[in-house]
Amino acid sequence: MARLDDGILAALLLTSPLAGDGPPPLKAREFWALVDEVGDLALLLADVPADRPDAERLRALRGRGTAVACAVEDAERQGITLLSALDPRYTARLRAGLGAQAPPVLHTVGPLALLDQPAVAIVAGSGTDGPDGGTELVDRARATAAEAVAEGRAVLTGGFATAVDAAATTAAIDAGGPVVGLLSHPLTTHLHTPEVRRAVHGGRLCLVTPFRPDAPWSPVAEAGRAAVAAALAERTVTLSTRAPTLLDDVPPDDPPP
């Protein structure tokens, strides 16, 4: 593991979920509140003032140095990068779009520069037919992804979670464009997939999750993923098979009575 900047190291000690037992890592709001209060988190590596109400918790988290170092090294052996919110490679879009809800750490595989590219998010709407959206949505996902690449945009998907996600991801890669796969299911399930490895090594795919790399899917995780996607994307294309309604023709600034 390369030596980390003291501020980044402090941030990982305080926020990483990978270090096993001990007090719970700081959540997003707690982390950003601490950053606003302290400024340079590296100061906490030397001393945590005893009069702080959270002093005991911060000291315990600060003391996870060996455990966090081992977790980072294990992740790196799998090709996973732990990206602290204080790392200059962390995209400013998340902090700007989510404020104090911006994830304090991301787990990523692939080129981090893709996170800063203007992106079109492709999602299946609530009116889809079945969990995988059916043939029509799969075809539309492929076409939409190819159009986004032709416009010079990255494509933001859920990775390979559903048939729609997989179709958009694969179509964008085949078109030579960059893809950000933002996951709410385990990142580790993709690490040895040949298609993923080729796209990552070719610089065309970055997989990212704000959750533990082995965390299972949950409705809470999906809601968190959707919030991060909205902050990263320049625009979102929602694919749906539902029939149009009268409300679809109402201009946004002219709501129905």
Secondary structure, DSSP 8 states (H G I E B T S, - for coil): -----HHHHHHHHHH-S-S-SSS----HHHHHHHHHHHS-TTHHHH---TTSTTHHHHHHHHTTHHHHHHHHHHHHHTT-EEEETTSTTS-HHHHHHHGGGS-SEEEEES-GGGGGS-EEEEEE-TT-SSTT-HHHHHHHHHHHHHHHHHTT-EEEE-TTSSHHHHHHHHHHHHTT--EEEE-SS-GGGGTT-HHHHHHHHTT-EEEEESS-TT----HHHHHHHHHHHHHH-SEEEEE--S---GGGGS-TTS---
